[in-house]
Amino acid sequence: MRLEERRIAPAIARLSREATNPALPVVRALPRPAQRATRTLPSRFALAAAAVLVISLLAARLIPLLASDGFAGIAASLSGAGQQRHTSPSPAPAVAHYTVGAGYVGATSALATGAWLVYNTLDASGRSSLIALDRHSGRRSLLAGPSAARLTARALTDQWAIWSAG
């Protein structure tokens, strides 16, 4: 290793002196021609993202026009392979009417499930009551009241009801 260093050392010293020798001529770099602006990766990505956005917005507008029931109609038409599909208009929803009960002026709020209807009523003196109505049997139960504080049903399931006073 030392032998190699002794052999190369004079050449390295000579090269380093030549590179810094003030007697050498000055070599200037040639001016580069102006390069035109090229698209970079971020601008290509932005262009691709804009194209995807425009295509998805157009598809969102056109698909409902092509099939009356959206993607389900397209999937059915593709899987049906030429079969005709006739859709009938959906029946009108069933509407049930309930009375608030004797002695009450009106209902101020209500929540319902398949089994229960819970509503807040006011009596003639302005006191608030919370009443639960079993929708299957028609039986009414007083949950809270009468109270001077306003009672409001907040949540309802087939098993429980949550209400607040005030």
Secondary structure, DSSP 8 states (H G I E B T S, - for coil): -HHHHHHHHHHHHHHHHHHT-TTS----------------HHHHHHHHHHHHHHHHHHHHHHHHHH-TTTHHHHHHHHHHTT-------------------TTEEEEEEEEE-SSEEEEEEEETT--EEEEEEETTT--EEEEEEEESS-EEEEEE-SS-EEEEE-
